[in-house]
Amino acid sequence: MDLQPKQEGSTIVLSPAGRIDHTHADAFKLALDPHLADCRKDGAPLVIDFSNVNYISSIGLRALMVAIKQVKAQGGRMVLAALQPLVLEVFTISRFDMLFEIFPDRAAALAAVTVAP
């Protein structure tokens, strides 16, 4: 899966597209892993822009859960942006909205990670 990484200031923005389901979750995780290694206390924060993701399954949620645990253990920051209504509903029902910082759009997410904590 191509995450289309883009550097915006000191932040890395990843933009997955399509479905993150049983068929694509391994590719999503493999594409995400190199970016997680750099998401440390003094490294670049990550924004994952979900505006082009129309579905996420439990295995996709699991990949994100593993990712956020790694990032938090490293002292980094990873946030999510622009979740489509169905994807946001899955996050809410599964209570993953409590695990992640979720922003309505990419600009809000970038503003949040740019501001000193």
Secondary structure, DSSP 8 states (H G I E B T S, - for coil): -----EEETTEEEE--EEEESTTTHHHHHHHHHHHHHH-STTS--EEEE-TEEEEE-HHHHHHHHHHHHHHHHTT--EEEE---HHHHHHHHHTTGGGTSEEESSHHHHHHHHHS--
